[in-house]
């Protein structure tokens, strides 16, 4: 039995190294997939953030345009009031 003991010990050692390598490789693949999923989720988050900021910018521009129209209307009314006051004097 002594002559086969080292053979069995070598096979067991080789099997343990092989099992450890396979385990390490599977953990590496899982981590890589998890990283890709997190990056994809992050990309989706940034896309939603960009979309919401573009909507907000569009609303600001619309509000500025509306205010510009109202300001022009007020200027027109002020001009007519000034003209009326000049005529009264």
LODRENSE-175326 format. One record per residue (C-alpha): residue in one letter; x, y, z. Coordinates in steps of 0.25 Angstrom, whole numbers, padded with zeros to 4 digits, always signed. Layout:
N
aXYZ
...
! end
This chain:
89
x+0000+0000+0000
x+0012+0009+0002
x+0016+0009-0012
x+0002+0014-0016
x+0000+0024-0005
x+0008+0035-0012
x+0001+0032-0025
x-0013+0034-0018
x-0007+0046-0011
x-0002+0052-0024
x-0016+0050-0030
x-0023+0056-0019
x-0014+0068-0019
x-0016+0070-0034
x-0031+0068-0032
x-0031+0079-0021
x-0023+0089-0030
x-0032+0086-0042
x-0044+0088-0033
x-0039+0101-0028
x-0035+0106-0042
x-0049+0103-0047
x-0055+0110-0035
x-0047+0122-0036
x-0050+0123-0051
x-0065+0122-0049
x-0064+0133-0038
x-0057+0142-0048
x-0067+0140-0059
x-0078+0143-0049
x-0071+0156-0045
x-0069+0160-0059
x-0084+0158-0062
x-0088+0165-0050
x-0079+0177-0054
x-0085+0177-0068
x-0099+0177-0062
x-0096+0189-0052
x-0089+0197-0064
x-0102+0194-0072
x-0111+0199-0061
x-0102+0211-0059
x-0103+0214-0074
x-0118+0214-0073
x-0118+0223-0061
x-0109+0233-0068
x-0118+0232-0080
x-0130+0235-0072
x-0123+0246-0065
x-0119+0253-0079
x-0134+0251-0083
x-0139+0258-0071
x-0129+0269-0072
x-0133+0271-0087
x-0148+0272-0083
x-0144+0282-0072
x-0136+0290-0082
x-0147+0290-0092
x-0157+0295-0081
x-0148+0306-0077
x-0147+0310-0092
x-0162+0310-0094
x-0163+0318-0081
x-0153+0329-0086
x-0160+0330-0099
x-0174+0332-0092
x-0167+0343-0083
x-0161+0349-0095
x-0175+0350-0102
x-0181+0356-0090
x-0170+0366-0089
x-0172+0370-0103
x-0187+0372-0101
x-0184+0380-0088
x-0174+0389-0096
x-0185+0391-0107
x-0195+0395-0096
x-0185+0404-0089
x-0182+0411-0102
x-0197+0413-0105
x-0199+0419-0091
x-0187+0428-0093
x-0192+0433-0106
x-0206+0435-0100
x-0199+0443-0088
x-0191+0452-0098
x-0204+0455-0106
x-0211+0459-0093
x-0200+0469-0089
! end
